[in-house]
Amino acid sequence: MKIAGHPVHPMLIVFPLGLLATAVIFDIITLSTSDGKWSTMAWYMIAAGIIGGLLAAVFGLIDWLGIPSNTRAKAVGLWHGALNVLVVLLFAVSWNLRRPEPAAPSSLALTLSFAAVVIAVVAGWFGGELVDRLGVGVDEGANLNAPSSLSGKKIEPSGRVPLRRAS
């Protein structure tokens, strides 16, 4: 889904990612200073990040449904989306655990948030793979079956993987 030629999903993800990552930073500040006001702010940021994440997910799902079946892009997109849903769920549970006393989150609430950020980094890598390697949402002639960026195989500007010549 695009507005003025630009995909909506990448425009929206910056908000929940920024809010949720900053919430974790604020929790770290609380742990190092024992000042609960930072975790209270984190609680509000998590709420806003969850809402933003759900909104971004709607547009991500629309984009994913438009990827042809039986392509590497479809599989990578599924991992990207599933991991991001897990991130939002972990933050939602963390937020709920914090509700009784936002200034003093439990160890479990903090652990869930910290784990969610690690998973978000992996999910973000999959998103980068979709855009940067496979060209989803960037080029109508995208190579939806390009090999993983971890494979070390180069992709020509045409989107084809160059053949290796026997030496």
C-alpha positions as CSV (number, residue, x, y, z in Angstrom):
1,M,0.0,0.0,0.0
2,K,1.5,3.3,-1.1
3,I,0.7,7.0,-0.6
4,A,2.2,9.4,-3.2
5,G,4.3,6.5,-4.5
6,H,5.9,5.6,-1.2
7,P,5.0,2.5,0.9
8,V,3.0,3.3,4.1
9,H,4.3,0.5,6.3
10,P,8.0,1.7,6.4
11,M,6.7,5.2,7.2
12,L,4.8,3.9,10.3
13,I,7.3,1.5,11.8
14,V,9.6,4.3,13.0
15,F,7.1,5.3,15.7
16,P,6.6,2.1,17.5
17,L,10.3,1.1,17.2
18,G,11.4,4.4,18.6
19,L,8.9,4.4,21.4
20,L,9.5,0.8,22.4
21,A,13.3,1.1,22.3
22,T,13.2,4.3,24.2
23,A,11.0,2.7,26.9
24,V,13.7,0.0,27.4
25,I,16.3,2.7,27.6
26,F,14.2,4.5,30.3
27,D,13.9,1.2,32.2
28,I,17.7,0.9,32.1
29,I,17.9,4.4,33.5
30,T,15.5,3.4,36.3
31,L,17.6,0.3,37.1
32,S,20.8,2.4,37.3
33,T,19.3,5.4,39.2
34,S,16.4,3.8,41.2
35,D,14.2,6.7,40.0
36,G,10.8,5.2,39.0
37,K,9.7,8.2,37.0
38,W,11.6,6.8,34.1
39,S,9.7,3.5,34.2
40,T,6.5,5.5,34.5
41,M,7.4,7.3,31.3
42,A,8.3,3.9,29.8
43,W,4.8,2.6,30.6
44,Y,3.2,5.4,28.6
45,M,5.7,4.9,25.7
46,I,5.0,1.2,25.6
47,A,1.2,1.9,25.4
48,A,1.8,4.3,22.5
49,G,4.3,1.8,20.9
50,I,1.8,-1.0,21.0
51,I,-0.9,1.1,19.3
52,G,1.6,2.3,16.6
53,G,2.8,-1.3,16.1
54,L,-0.7,-2.6,15.6
55,L,-1.3,0.2,13.0
56,A,1.9,-0.5,11.2
57,A,1.0,-4.3,11.2
58,V,-2.2,-3.6,9.3
59,F,-0.3,-2.0,6.5
60,G,2.5,-4.7,6.7
61,L,-0.2,-7.4,6.3
62,I,-1.7,-5.6,3.3
63,D,1.8,-5.5,1.7
64,W,2.5,-9.1,2.6
65,L,-0.8,-10.3,1.0
66,G,0.4,-8.7,-2.2
67,I,3.6,-10.7,-2.4
68,P,3.3,-13.7,-4.8
69,S,3.1,-17.1,-3.1
70,N,6.0,-19.5,-3.3
71,T,8.6,-16.8,-3.3
72,R,11.4,-16.3,-0.8
73,A,10.0,-12.8,-0.2
74,K,6.7,-14.4,1.0
75,A,8.6,-16.6,3.5
76,V,10.8,-13.7,4.7
77,G,7.8,-11.5,5.1
78,L,6.0,-14.1,7.2
79,W,9.0,-14.3,9.5
80,H,9.2,-10.5,9.7
81,G,5.5,-10.1,10.5
82,A,5.3,-13.0,12.9
83,L,8.3,-11.8,14.9
84,N,6.9,-8.3,15.0
85,V,3.6,-9.6,16.3
86,L,5.6,-11.4,19.0
87,V,7.4,-8.2,19.9
88,V,4.0,-6.4,20.3
89,L,2.6,-9.2,22.4
90,L,5.6,-9.3,24.7
91,F,5.4,-5.5,25.2
92,A,1.7,-5.8,25.8
93,V,2.2,-8.4,28.5
94,S,5.0,-6.2,30.0
95,W,2.7,-3.2,29.9
96,N,-0.1,-5.1,31.6
97,L,2.3,-6.4,34.3
98,R,3.3,-2.8,35.0
99,R,-0.2,-1.5,35.4
100,P,-0.5,-1.8,39.2
101,E,2.7,0.2,39.7
102,P,4.2,1.7,36.5
103,A,7.1,3.2,38.5
104,A,8.2,-0.2,39.8
105,P,8.0,-2.8,37.1
106,S,8.6,-6.4,38.0
107,S,11.6,-8.4,36.9
108,L,9.3,-10.3,34.5
109,A,7.9,-7.1,33.0
110,L,11.5,-5.9,32.4
111,T,12.7,-9.2,31.0
112,L,9.8,-9.3,28.5
113,S,10.6,-5.8,27.3
114,F,14.3,-6.5,27.0
115,A,13.6,-9.8,25.1
116,A,11.2,-8.0,22.8
117,V,13.8,-5.5,21.8
118,V,16.2,-8.3,20.9
119,I,13.5,-10.0,18.8
120,A,12.7,-6.6,17.2
121,V,16.3,-6.4,16.0
122,V,15.9,-9.8,14.3
123,A,12.5,-8.9,12.9
124,G,14.0,-5.6,11.6
125,W,16.8,-7.6,9.8
126,F,14.1,-9.6,8.0
127,G,12.4,-6.3,7.1
128,G,15.7,-5.0,5.7
129,E,16.1,-8.3,3.8
130,L,12.7,-7.7,2.2
131,V,13.4,-4.2,1.1
132,D,17.2,-4.1,0.6
133,R,17.8,-7.5,-0.8
134,L,14.5,-8.6,-2.3
135,G,13.3,-5.1,-3.4
136,V,9.8,-5.6,-2.0
137,G,8.0,-2.2,-2.1
138,V,10.9,-0.6,-3.9
139,D,10.9,-2.0,-7.4
140,E,8.1,-3.5,-9.5
141,G,10.7,-5.8,-11.0
142,A,12.0,-7.0,-7.6
143,N,13.8,-10.3,-7.4
144,L,11.5,-12.0,-5.0
145,N,13.7,-15.1,-4.8
146,A,17.1,-13.5,-4.4
147,P,19.4,-15.5,-2.0
148,S,19.8,-14.3,1.6
149,S,22.2,-11.5,2.2
150,L,24.0,-13.8,4.5
151,S,24.8,-16.2,1.6
152,G,27.6,-13.9,0.3
153,K,26.1,-14.1,-3.2
154,K,26.1,-10.8,-5.1
155,I,23.0,-9.6,-7.1
156,E,23.4,-7.8,-10.3
157,P,21.5,-4.6,-10.9
158,S,19.1,-6.7,-13.0
159,G,18.2,-8.6,-9.8
160,R,19.8,-11.8,-11.1
161,V,22.4,-13.6,-9.1
162,P,25.6,-13.7,-11.2
163,L,26.9,-17.1,-12.2
164,R,30.2,-18.2,-10.8
165,R,32.7,-19.2,-13.4
166,A,34.7,-22.3,-12.9
167,S,38.4,-21.5,-12.4
